[in-house]
Each structure stands twice: as structure tokens, then as C-alpha cells.
Amino acid sequence: MKPVHLAFLLAPLLALFTGQSSAGTLIERLKNGRVEVPAGVRLIPDIAYGPAKDQRYDVFAPASAAGAPVIFMVHGGAWRAGDKAASQVVTNKVARWATRGYVVISTNYRMLPGADPVQQARDVASALAHAQGQAAAWGGERNSFILMGHSAGAHLVALLAAAPALAGPTQWLGTVALDSAAMDVEQLMRGPHYRLHDEAFGKDPAFWKAASPWAALAAAGKPMLAVCSTRREDACRQAQRFADKASALGTRMQVLPLDLSHKDINDTLGEDSAYTRTVEDFLRSILPR
């Protein structure tokens, strides 16, 4: 059997975990390995921030960047799949922002069953700290990082935003959480939920609390934007409940409900749309003048 035929057979299964619905697009990813890099943008791939093979990130930097703000992207995939170089994670974001003066970084992290979500959040924090230390080499500004994550990645960046002690002394300007329905892990696990949540959070209520952005939220933090799909039963309700608590503590937080699928909230961000422009307004609002 030729490799492309095998890829075609695997595509529907992999699409369940990566969010790519097009078998053709996924086959191209399997064959080509990486997304196309826009003209005027340089790719520095697979920078190690730890000893594990998944502790790597990619940097997409404008060729002439100097003191540039940095978007630090964390992929989703049910805490056990996904990849920093997947097209839906980086293509539109790099095409939009790396061509407009931002450095875009996309990171991997250890996944289930080797690392639980709290360990994964610590991996993201380690990657962030490492990237800040290297930022000047790519024309980035270490004090102008913005965290962004989708799905499981949105849960991880929300957990870091709510529990900055997990990140140690590392600082960032704000957080964009793209459609997490795991803001309150304790409430999630006590109600109807998917098996993937059992695999991620287990049966121990103490761990539910440790992995819950809602439970960790206890003080004012950096500004945050939570994008949520109105097509999902619980995503916007959880986002708004988290925002209400954050706002009461003094955090500037915005919820952006969208009539888009969970996949499209990630994939289409960066296209020329009202959605992208709203996210850009948030980014500009937190950057140093």
C-alpha cells in the first residue's frame, strides 16, 4: 500500500483529534510536514525548552522584526493529541499577524497519558519562559507576550491566567482563550461529560480543583478575552460565569460569543472578518503604547 493511501485511510480518524475535517488537507500535511510560510516571514522550527520530544516550539518571525509583540499559541486536542504545526493552529494566524509585525510562536507540550493537564500547563509555562528568554534573537519583545490557546489549549492558558503561580515569575500581557468548555472542571466532572474528560481529569475531586481555572481564580489578573461557540451547549455559559468572577475580582475580561463551530473558531481566526478584527482590538488594547 502506498503511503498516501494509508494517509487517506487514517485521515478521518486523525481528523477527530486534530479538528481538520478535510481529508485532502490532512493528507497534504502528512506529506509535506509543515504549513506554507508567508513571504517575509522566517520559520525557526523545533526549539527545545525541555528534554522530552514534545517540549518544542516553532517561531514565525517577520524578517525585519525588532521589539515586536509576540502571540504565543497553544494547540488543542483533548489533552492527548494535536500538534504545533497543524494548519488550523497556525496558517491563518501566521498569515495575518506575522505579516503585520507580530512574532507568532506555536508550542507543543507533553500529552496524556504521559502528562496530566496540570503538568501540561507547567510545560506551557516553561515554553513561555524559554521563549521570552530567546525573544530578542527573533526580533520579539520579551515583555510583550500574549497567551492564546484553543480547546484543551484554551483550558491550559486559562489555568495559567487564573493561577499565575504555576508559571512562576513569568509575566505576559493578557490571554485569549478560544472556546474552552473546561473553565470549571469541578462542575464539569460532576455533571454529564465526555469520556475524554474522564481520561484527562480522572476521578479525584482534589485534582479537579487543581486543574480548574474557576477554582484557581482568586485575585485580579491580566486582561482576558474568552471566545466561545454558541453552537456548543456549555462553552459560552462557562466562559461568562468565569468572566463574571474575574470581573468581580478586578480583571478586565471580555466574552465573545460566536455562531461558529468549535473547529472554525480556531481555523478561521486570522481571516479578514469581524471576528479577527475584534480579537485584534483586544490585542492592541493590551499592548504597551
N, C-alpha and C positions, 0 to 999 in steps of 0.2 A: 504493500500500500504506500502510495506517495505521501510525503509529509503534509502537503496541502489538503489531501483528502482526509487525513487524520485530524487536521485542524478544523475542517468543516464539520466532522462528527463531534468534536469537542466543543465547538463554538456555542451551541445552545446551553450546555452545562456551565461553561465558564461565564456566559453572559448573566446567569443568575447571581453570580458573586461579584462581577465587575460592574454590572449595570449597563453593559453595551448590548443593545438589542439587535444590532446588525451583525449577522454572521460574517458578511464580507468585510466589514470594518475590522472585526476582531481577527480575521484571518490575515489581513494586511499587517496588523500589529504583531501577530505571531511570526510573520515572515520578515518584517522589516525591523522589529525590535523597538523602534522609537518613533515618536511623532516628528513631523517636519518642524524645523526651527526657522522662524521668520528671518528674512534678510536683516542684517544689522544687529542680530542677537547672537551671542555666543553661548554655547552649552558647555558647562563643566559637569560631567556626569559622575555619579557613584562616589561621592566624597564620604569617607568613613568618619563616623562620630563615635563608634564603638567597635568591639571585636566581632559581633555577630554579623552574618551576611546580610541581614535585613536592616542593619543600622547604617544606612546610607541615604544620602540625599542628592538631588540634582539641582544645579543652579542655571537659570536662564537670565543672562545679564545683557543689557544694552551695551554695545561695543564701546560707547563713549561715556558710560555711566560714571558719575562722581558724586558721592554723598547722596545716593539715590535711596528712596524708601523701598522697603522690602516686604513683599507678600509671601508669607510662609504657609504653604498649603499642606494639609494632612488628608490623605485619601480615606475613603470608607471601604466597606466590605465585610460588615458583620463581625468585626474584630478578628477575622481569621483569613481574609482574602484581600485582593486589591493590590495595586502597585503604583508607585510614584510616577511612572512614565505612561500610565494609561491615557489614552486620547481624551476621554471625558474628564479627566482630572486636570490636564494641563493645556490642551490645544487652544481653546478659545481664550483662556486666561492669559497665556503667554502672548498670543497674537494681539490681545487688547492692551495689556499692561506693560509687557517687556518692550513693546514698541512705543510706549508713551512715557518712558523714563523710570519705570519700576524695575527692580530686580525681582524675579519670581523664583522661589525655591519650593521644590516638591520633595517631601520626605517619606521614606519607608520607616517602619518600626517593627519590632518583633510581634508576632501574632499568636493567637490561640493555635494549639494548646500550649505552646511554649511560654507564653507571657499573658497574664490576665490584663484586663483593661486598666487597672491602676499602674501596673508595670509599663503598659503601653504609653500611658500619659507621661510617665517618667522618661521613657525613651524620647517622646516628642520634646519634652523639656531639655533633654540632653542635646538633641539635634539642634534645637533653637539656640542654646548657649554656644555650641560649637560654631554654628553659622554666624552668630554675632561676632565671635572672635575672629572669624575669617572675612567678614563682610567687606572690609576696605580693599581686599585684594580683587574683588569683583566690582568695585565701584559702589558698594552699598554702604549705608549709614547704620551702624550698629544700634543706635538709639531710635531708629525709625522702623522697627519691625511691626507687622500686623499679622496676627494669627488668623488663619482661615481653615475650616475643615468641613467635610461633607459626611453625613450619615454617622457611621461609627467615628469618623474623624471629627465630626461636629461635636459628638459627645466628649471626645478627648480634649478638644480645645476649650469647651465649656467647663470641663472639670478643672483644667488649669486656671481658667479665668476665675472660677469660684474658689479654688483652693491654691492660691499662688505659692504656698509653702512647698507644694510638690515640685515647683520649678526652682526653688532656692532663691538666690539673689537675682535671677534673670528677670528682666523687665521688657515689656512690649507696650505699644501704644493702644491697642484695642483688639477686639476679637469679632470675627464674622463666623457664625455657626450656621451651616447650610443644612437645614432640615433634619435635625435630631429629634427623635421621639423618646429619648432616654435622658431627659433633663432631671426627672425624679425617679431614680432607679428603684427606690423602696416602693413607691406607689405602683410603678410598672410591674414589679415582680409579684406584688400581692394581688394583682388583677389578671385578667386574661392577657396572655402574651405569647409570642412565638417561641418555638423551641430554641432558636438561635440565641434568645435572651438567657435561657437556662444554661446554654453552653458558655456564654460569656460571663454571667454573674452568679451562677451556681445556686445553692440553697441556703447559704449562710446570711441571715439578715445583717450581721455586722459588716460583711463585705458589701452588701447592697448599699449600706450607708457610706462606706469608704469610697465607693465608686460613683456616688450620686452627686452631680453638680448642685442640685437643690439642697441636699443636706449639708454640703460643704459651704454654701453661701452664707457668710456671717458678717461681712463688712463691705463697705463701698469698694468698688474696684474700677478698673479701666472701662471705658465705653465699650458697648457691645451691640451688635446687630444680629438678631436671630431671624433667619429666613425660614418660612415653613410652608408646606404644601397643604392647601385646603382640601386636597383630594385624599389625604390620609386622616384617619379617624382621630388620632390623638396628638399629632405633631404641633398644630397651632395652639391647642389648649395648653399643652405643656410649656410651649415657648412663652405664651402670655402669662401663665402662672409664675414661671421663673422670672420674667420681666417685672411683674408686679412686686415680687420680693426684692429683686435687685434695686428697683427704683426706690422702694421704701427705705433701703439702706443707703441711698445716695448715689447709686451708679446710674450713669446716663445709658439707658438701654432702649432700643427700638425693635419692634417686631414687624416683619414684612411678610404678610400672608400673600401667597401667590397661587393662582389657578394653573399650576404646573405639576407634572409628575415628580416623584422623588428623584428619578434619574435626570429629568430635564433641568431641575434646579441646579444641578451640578454641571451638566453638559453644556447648557446654553449660556451660563454666566460668562460674559466676555463678548457675546454677540451684541450688536448695536440695538439695544432695546431699553425700554423704560426700566426694566429690572436691573440691567447692568448700570445704568446711569444712577439709579438710587443707591446701589452699592458704592459707586464711585463718590457720590455725595458724602456718604458716611466716611469713606477713606480720607477724603480731603478734609473733612471736619476734624479728624483726629491728628492729622499731620502737623508738625511744627510749622509755623508760618515763616 
